[in-house]
């Protein structure tokens, strides 16, 4: 008997969704930073076993949309919930129920497993108290306290997911790890380094486009454009004498070499795309579908 299905990982920004998926799949497919809204797209990671295939979706954090980029991000969540065979709903240890954001889970028919993350920070009876608390608000098949950081109880999560997966042949070849392209991961890695190297609005106002990705025998040559919303932001990204861009580019190149297991030549340029987060045509160009 072979089981296969789609498992959507959902929750508020910064609760540990990306860390959790990376741990469950065993590869760093989703970018992780301490800043909220790092994940903008729906990223699929595939875990294969002899008798199962789990297709994980790491989705953007649940939020109230303020402009078209947020709307596109929340649309990924909606689609992900609709086609999920199992839903992993993640909350933080000290999180409270938010009716406005979380009421959508009351209509869901798919089996839902509630994960209480960051239990490595728990004190006293906090974990047991939280399990009791969430039982009042969410109809979950199981509530499992976990730590995406230490990996505690993640083996139990895998067992639970497999329990609720339907009998089905695999959806993807067994050696496949993700449905995303190499270009996509190159842009995500560069975007992660922007989040880590710049302050305030720069990470949220920037987007990365891979203009060229050429793989040779011993090296991959990547040319990328970083788009920002205003001319003043372009100056900040480049820095005095190009110093800030060089620092970020070096960090990105090292991470890309680690990810692809090959020498990387990375060329970066910075351009202004006025208010791209609020323009539907620009969002489409950057790969955010309706």
Buried (B, 14 or more C-beta within 10 A) or exposed (E): EEBBBBBBBBBBBBBBBBBBBBBBBEBBBBBBBEEBBBBBBBBBBBBBEEEBBBBBBBBBBBBEEEEBBBBBBBBBBEBBBEEBBBBBBBBBBEBEEEEEBBEEBEEBEBBBBBBBBBBEEBEEEBEEEBBEBBEEBBEBBBBBBBBBBEEEBBEBBBEBBBEBBEEEEBEBEEEBBBBBEBBBBBBBBBBBBBBBBBEEEBBBBBBBBBEEBEEEEEEBBBBBBBBBBBEEBBEBBBBEEEEBBEEBBEBBBBBBBEBBEBEBEBEBEBEBBEEBBEBEEBBEBBBBEE
